[in-house]
Amino acid sequence: MVVGDFAIELDTVVIGSGPGGYVAAIRAAEMGQKVAIIEREFIGGVCLNVGCIPSKALIAAGHHYQESLDSTMFGVTTKGVELDFTKTQEWKDNQVVNSLTTGVSFLMKKHKIEVIEGEAFFVDENTLRVIHPDSAQTYSFNNAIVATGSRPIEIPGFKFGGRVLDSTGGLNLKEVPKKFVIIGGGVIGAELGGAYANLGSEVTILEGSPSILPTYEKDMVKLVTDDFKKKNVTVVTKAMAKEAIDNGDSVTVKYEVDGKEESVTADYVMVTVGRRPNTDDLGLEQAGVEVGERGLVKVDKQGRTNVSNIFAIGDIVPGAALAHKASYEAKIAAEAISGKKVEVDYKAMPAVAFTDPELASVGMTIAEAKEAGLEATAYKFPFAGNGRAISLGKTEGFVRLVTTNEDNVIIGAQIGGVGASDMISELSLAVESGMNAEDIALTIHPHPSLGEITMDASELALGLPIHI
């Protein structure tokens, strides 16, 4: 295609097809817009292909393997249990990832969304070019939603390749490492560290801060570190990673703790110290879009940049890098383009770590409530007091509610325990709706269920506990 090609006219164009991009495209189409989506790599983005979905598949596989190895507490004795990791990876890729990406592609066709394969670059505020492997095409557009996501951060001394992996490489190993080092004990590092420990790896986690999972409260993190101890996972905090030395059949990681240099040798090292927004090489500056120092795009409460017809969502804008946050912002941006009076409200943005046990939080912690000048109290009910948790053999953990002293309004909640990722939704609704503890306590919960723990915590907040 020659440089002076004629521009093809588009109405709404979405750049990126992850959980922000594809949701934005579908919602825009539902609002009556003619939509095209541009994707340079794979439909579904990082989350569906090499992120949150495949990681949960490996986590599930690890749980099944551990349960197969030892279920004697239930009176179940097993013999000759073997792990065929090749089949595990085939299941993850074919039955989980492919089924979801195929489903997203079907939804694109259903909503008559044009899918354009290639890499997008802005020419100006109403024009972009899409580069294909052997050609290029110019497009003009009325509105654009940029949802290009993020990529792993590479740190000095740990160039990705060979036995030095990013999270994508960690999810696609051909075999379970005998020894596995993870640099970064945030959510990704802790989740995959737990998954590979369950699959049989000897795992070492090196974390620079005083604690792994630093965004969660200490008593929640202790649930995970206690589980790590049972699985012989070594956690080294306040550790500064220095260098990875490839030995051919292994890798040696040098790190520093309290001024002393240490080293550990493993089959692989995976670096999960954070992610960088994919806003470079997009030509945003040519479109006049303001980008901050860390590569994050400045947007208003509708996701609109300083250029009125260009919106940005997901990992490339300020705030938590969460898939569900991207999807939420996607709907707001698409509806704003259609003229609806909508804006983002992050009052009840849940966060989940799929560790053992799971951690989940929404709204304020008690510390945050006090910092905001609110008079509030935290009430904690243990999983050990719940019949369903006992029957599952999963009694570690608790549900904590943060409620105002004046009228018991639920302003935050934290859960550590089995099923926390599902249980947090009820409390997200409670925070979003301004419910008080009595609203939850008077809601009939099925028995026996983990959901009763939330009801019991609410009764505790009212000073009328039954099961504690």
C-alpha positions in Angstrom: 0.0 0.0 0.0 1.5 3.3 -1.0 1.9 6.1 1.6 -0.7 8.3 -0.1 -3.5 5.7 0.2 -7.1 6.9 0.5 -8.4 6.9 4.0 -11.2 4.5 4.9 -13.8 6.2 7.1 -14.7 4.7 10.5 -17.2 5.9 13.1 -15.9 4.6 16.4 -12.6 2.8 16.5 -11.3 0.8 19.4 -7.6 0.1 19.7 -6.9 -3.1 21.6 -9.2 -6.1 22.2 -8.6 -7.0 25.8 -11.3 -6.9 28.6 -11.4 -3.1 28.1 -11.3 -3.0 24.3 -13.7 -5.8 23.4 -16.2 -4.6 26.0 -16.0 -1.1 24.7 -16.6 -2.3 21.2 -19.6 -4.4 22.1 -21.2 -1.7 24.2 -20.6 1.0 21.5 -22.2 -1.3 19.0 -25.2 -1.9 21.4 -25.5 1.9 21.6 -25.9 2.1 17.8 -22.4 3.1 16.8 -20.6 1.5 13.8 -17.5 0.0 15.4 -14.1 -1.3 14.3 -11.6 -2.8 16.6 -7.8 -2.9 15.9 -5.7 -5.7 17.4 -2.0 -6.3 16.7 -1.6 -9.6 18.5 -4.6 -11.7 19.7 -8.3 -11.2 20.3 -9.0 -11.1 24.1 -5.7 -9.3 24.9 -3.3 -10.2 27.6 -6.0 -11.2 30.2 -7.7 -13.9 28.1 -4.6 -15.2 26.4 -1.5 -14.9 28.7 -2.8 -13.3 31.9 -5.6 -13.6 34.3 -7.5 -16.5 32.6 -4.6 -19.0 32.0 -3.1 -18.2 35.4 -6.4 -19.2 37.1 -6.3 -22.4 35.0 -2.9 -23.3 36.3 -4.0 -22.4 39.8 -7.0 -24.8 39.5 -4.7 -27.5 38.1 -2.4 -27.1 41.1 -5.3 -27.5 43.5 -6.6 -30.6 41.8 -3.1 -32.1 41.9 -2.6 -31.4 45.6 -6.1 -32.8 46.4 -5.2 -36.0 44.4 -2.0 -36.4 46.4 -3.6 -36.1 49.8 -7.3 -36.3 50.6 -6.9 -38.6 53.6 -8.7 -36.2 55.9 -11.8 -37.0 53.8 -11.1 -40.7 54.0 -9.9 -40.8 50.4 -6.7 -42.6 49.7 -5.0 -42.3 46.3 -2.1 -44.2 44.8 0.2 -43.6 41.8 -0.8 -40.0 41.2 1.1 -38.5 38.3 1.1 -35.0 36.7 1.3 -34.8 33.0 2.1 -31.1 32.6 2.0 -31.3 28.8 -1.7 -32.3 29.1 -2.3 -29.6 31.7 -0.9 -27.0 29.3 -3.0 -28.4 26.4 -6.1 -28.2 28.6 -5.3 -24.6 29.6 -4.7 -23.5 26.0 -7.4 -25.4 24.2 -10.2 -25.9 26.6 -9.9 -22.6 28.6 -8.2 -19.9 26.6 -9.3 -20.9 23.1 -12.9 -21.4 24.1 -13.0 -17.8 25.6 -11.2 -16.1 22.7 -13.5 -17.9 20.2 -16.4 -16.7 22.2 -15.2 -13.1 22.0 -14.7 -13.4 18.3 -18.3 -14.7 18.0 -19.5 -11.7 19.9 -17.7 -9.4 17.5 -19.5 -10.9 14.6 -22.8 -10.9 16.4 -22.5 -7.1 16.9 -21.2 -6.5 13.4 -17.9 -5.2 14.7 -15.2 -5.0 12.0 -11.9 -6.5 13.3 -8.8 -5.0 11.8 -5.5 -6.9 12.3 -2.4 -4.7 12.7 -0.7 -2.1 14.7 -2.3 1.4 15.0 -0.5 4.7 15.0 -2.2 8.1 15.3 -1.5 10.6 12.5 -3.7 13.3 14.1 -6.9 13.6 16.2 -9.1 12.2 13.4 -6.7 9.9 11.5 -4.6 6.8 12.2 -2.6 4.3 10.2 -2.7 0.5 10.7 0.5 -1.3 9.8 0.2 -4.9 8.6 3.2 -7.2 8.1 3.3 -6.4 4.4 1.0 -3.3 3.9 -0.5 -0.3 5.6 -3.9 1.5 5.5 -5.0 4.9 6.6 -8.3 5.3 8.5 -10.3 8.4 9.5 -12.5 8.2 12.6 -15.1 10.2 14.5 -14.2 8.8 17.9 -11.5 6.5 19.3 -11.2 4.5 22.5 -7.6 3.5 23.3 -7.4 0.3 25.3 -3.9 -1.0 24.6 -3.2 -2.4 28.0 0.2 -3.0 29.6 3.3 -5.2 29.4 5.7 -6.6 32.0 8.5 -4.4 33.3 12.0 -5.6 32.6 14.6 -4.8 35.3 18.4 -4.3 34.9 20.3 -7.6 35.0 17.3 -9.7 34.1 16.8 -9.4 30.3 13.9 -11.5 29.3 14.8 -14.6 27.3 16.2 -18.1 27.9 15.7 -19.0 31.6 14.7 -15.4 32.6 10.9 -15.2 32.1 8.2 -12.7 32.3 4.7 -13.7 33.5 3.8 -14.9 29.9 6.8 -17.2 29.9 6.0 -18.4 33.4 2.5 -19.5 32.2 3.8 -21.4 29.2 6.6 -23.6 30.6 6.9 -27.0 29.0 7.7 -28.7 32.4 7.2 -27.9 36.0 10.5 -26.5 37.3 12.1 -28.4 40.1 13.3 -25.0 41.5 11.7 -21.8 40.6 12.6 -18.2 41.6 10.1 -15.4 41.4 11.2 -11.8 41.7 8.3 -9.7 42.9 5.8 -10.9 45.5 2.8 -8.9 44.4 -0.4 -10.5 43.2 1.0 -12.1 40.0 4.1 -13.4 41.8 2.2 -14.8 44.8 -0.5 -16.4 42.6 1.9 -18.1 40.3 4.3 -18.9 43.2 1.4 -20.8 44.9 0.4 -22.5 41.7 3.8 -23.9 40.9 4.3 -24.9 44.6 1.1 -26.9 44.3 2.4 -28.4 41.1 5.6 -29.6 42.8 8.1 -26.8 42.4 10.5 -25.6 45.1 9.6 -21.9 45.0 11.6 -18.9 46.2 10.0 -15.4 46.2 12.2 -12.3 46.4 10.3 -9.2 47.3 11.8 -5.7 47.7 9.3 -4.4 50.2 8.8 -5.5 53.8 6.0 -7.9 52.8 4.6 -9.8 49.9 1.2 -8.7 48.7 1.8 -5.1 50.0 -1.6 -3.8 49.0 -3.4 -6.1 51.4 -3.7 -5.9 55.2 -1.2 -7.7 57.3 -3.6 -10.3 58.8 -4.8 -11.2 55.3 -1.2 -11.6 54.0 -0.4 -13.8 57.0 -3.0 -16.3 55.8 -0.9 -16.7 52.5 2.5 -16.7 54.2 1.4 -19.4 56.6 0.2 -21.5 53.6 3.5 -20.8 51.9 5.4 -22.2 54.9 3.4 -25.4 54.7 4.4 -25.8 51.1 8.1 -25.0 51.8 7.9 -21.8 49.7 10.8 -19.5 50.7 9.8 -15.8 51.0 12.7 -13.3 51.2 11.5 -9.7 51.8 13.5 -6.5 51.6 15.5 -8.2 48.8 17.1 -6.3 46.0 17.5 -8.5 42.8 20.9 -7.8 41.2 21.6 -10.2 38.3 20.6 -13.4 36.6 23.5 -15.6 35.4 22.5 -18.3 32.8 24.4 -21.5 33.5 23.0 -23.3 30.5 20.9 -25.8 32.4 20.0 -23.5 35.3 20.1 -19.8 36.3 21.7 -18.2 39.3 20.0 -15.2 40.8 22.1 -12.8 42.8 20.3 -10.5 45.3 21.1 -8.3 48.3 19.5 -8.4 51.7 20.6 -6.0 54.5 23.7 -5.1 52.6 24.8 -8.8 52.2 24.9 -10.5 48.8 23.1 -13.8 48.5 22.4 -16.1 45.6 20.0 -18.9 44.6 20.1 -21.3 41.7 17.0 -22.6 40.0 15.7 -23.9 36.7 14.0 -20.6 35.9 13.5 -17.1 37.3 10.4 -15.2 36.6 10.2 -11.4 37.0 6.9 -10.0 38.1 7.7 -6.5 39.5 4.9 -4.6 37.7 3.7 -3.6 34.3 4.2 -0.6 32.0 1.3 1.0 30.0 1.4 0.5 26.3 1.2 4.1 25.3 4.6 4.6 23.6 4.8 4.2 19.8 1.1 4.9 19.4 1.5 8.4 18.1 -0.6 9.9 20.9 1.5 13.0 20.8 0.7 13.5 17.2 -3.0 13.4 18.1 -2.4 16.0 20.8 -3.2 13.6 23.6 -1.5 14.4 27.0 0.5 11.5 28.5 1.9 11.7 32.0 5.5 10.9 33.2 4.8 7.2 33.8 3.1 6.8 30.4 -0.4 7.0 31.8 -3.0 9.0 29.8 -4.8 11.8 31.6 -8.6 11.4 31.3 -11.8 12.8 32.8 -14.6 10.9 34.6 -15.9 9.7 31.2 -12.5 8.4 30.1 -12.1 11.4 27.7 -8.6 12.7 27.1 -7.8 16.3 26.5 -8.7 15.6 22.9 -12.5 15.5 23.0 -13.1 12.6 20.6 -10.3 10.3 21.9 -10.9 8.2 25.0 -8.6 6.0 27.0 -9.3 3.1 29.5 -7.8 0.3 31.4 -4.1 -0.1 32.3 -3.1 3.0 30.4 -5.0 5.4 32.7 -4.4 6.1 36.4 -5.8 3.7 39.0 -5.5 0.0 39.7 -4.5 -2.3 36.7 -7.5 -4.6 37.0 -9.4 -6.3 34.1 -12.8 -5.5 35.6 -11.8 -1.9 36.1 -11.0 -1.8 32.3 -14.3 -3.4 31.4 -16.2 -0.9 33.7 -14.4 2.1 32.1 -15.1 0.6 28.7 -18.9 0.8 29.2 -18.6 4.4 30.5 -16.5 5.6 27.5 -18.8 3.9 24.9 -21.9 5.3 26.5 -20.4 8.8 26.8 -19.7 8.8 23.0 -23.4 8.1 22.5 -24.2 11.1 24.6 -25.3 9.4 27.8 -24.7 11.3 31.1 -22.4 8.8 32.7 -19.1 8.9 34.6 -16.9 6.5 36.6 -17.4 5.9 40.3 -14.7 3.8 41.9 -16.4 3.7 45.3 -16.8 -0.1 45.2 -13.9 -1.5 43.1 -13.1 -5.0 44.3 -9.6 -6.5 44.2 -8.8 -10.2 44.4 -5.6 -12.2 44.8 -6.2 -15.9 43.8 -3.7 -17.1 46.3 -4.1 -19.9 48.9 -6.4 -18.9 50.5 -7.9 -16.3 48.3 -7.9 -12.6 49.3 -10.5 -10.0 48.4 -11.2 -6.5 49.4 -13.6 -3.7 48.4 -14.1 -0.1 49.7 -12.1 1.2 52.7 -10.0 -0.6 55.2 -10.3 0.6 58.9 -7.1 2.5 58.5 -8.3 4.3 55.4 -11.6 5.2 57.1 -9.8 6.7 60.0 -7.5 8.7 57.6 -10.6 10.0 56.0 -11.9 11.2 59.3 -14.7 8.7 59.6 -15.7 7.1 62.9 -15.8 3.5 62.0 -15.3 0.0 63.5 -14.1 -3.2 61.9 -15.8 -6.5 62.7 -14.2 -9.9 61.9 -16.0 -13.3 61.7 -13.8 -16.4 61.2 -14.3 -19.1 58.6 -13.8 -21.6 61.4 -17.3 -20.7 62.7 -19.0 -21.6 59.5 -20.5 -25.1 58.8 -19.7 -25.1 55.1 -16.1 -24.1 55.6 -15.7 -26.9 58.1 -17.2 -29.4 55.8 -14.8 -28.3 53.0 -11.8 -28.6 55.3 -11.0 -24.9 54.7 -11.4 -23.1 58.0 -8.5 -20.6 57.5 -9.6 -17.0 57.1 -12.2 -14.4 58.0 -14.7 -11.9 56.7 -14.2 -8.4 58.0 -16.7 -5.5 57.7 -15.8 -1.9 58.2 -19.0 0.0 59.2 -19.7 3.5 60.4 -20.3 4.0 64.1 -23.3 6.2 63.7 -25.5 4.0 61.4 -23.6 0.8 60.7 -23.2 1.7 56.9 -20.8 -0.8 55.3 -18.0 1.3 53.8 -15.5 -1.5 53.2 -14.9 -5.2 53.5 -12.0 -7.7 53.4 -12.2 -11.4 53.0 -9.4 -14.0 53.3 -10.5 -17.6 52.7 -11.8 -20.2 50.3 -14.2 -18.6 47.8 -13.3 -15.0 48.7 -13.3 -14.1 45.0 -17.0 -15.0 44.7 -18.1 -13.8 48.2 -16.7 -10.2 47.6 -19.5 -9.5 45.1 -22.2 -9.3 47.7 -20.1 -6.9 49.7 -19.3 -4.8 46.6 -23.0 -4.4 46.1 -23.4 -3.4 49.7 -20.7 -0.7 49.5 -22.0 0.5 46.2 -25.6 0.7 47.4 -24.8 2.3 50.8 -26.3 -0.7 52.7 -25.9 -1.0 56.4 -25.1 -4.1 58.4 -28.8 -4.7 59.2 -29.6 -5.0 55.4 -27.2 -7.9 55.2 -28.2 -9.5 58.5 -31.9 -9.4 57.5 -31.1 -11.0 54.1 -31.8 -14.7 54.3 -28.7 -16.6 53.3 -28.8 -20.3 52.4 -27.5 -22.9 54.8 -25.0 -24.3 54.8 -23.0 -21.8 52.7 -19.9 -19.6 52.8 -22.2 -16.7 52.3 -23.5 -17.1 55.8 -20.1 -15.8 57.1 -21.0 -12.4 55.6 -24.4 -12.5 57.4 -22.7 -13.5 60.7 -20.2 -10.7 60.4 -23.1 -8.3 59.9 -24.8 -9.6 63.0 -21.6 -9.1 64.9 -21.5 -5.5 63.7 -25.0 -5.1 65.1 -23.9 -6.5 68.5 -26.2 -9.5 68.0 -23.9 -12.4 66.9 -25.3 -16.0 66.9 -22.3 -18.1 66.0 -19.5 -16.5 67.9 
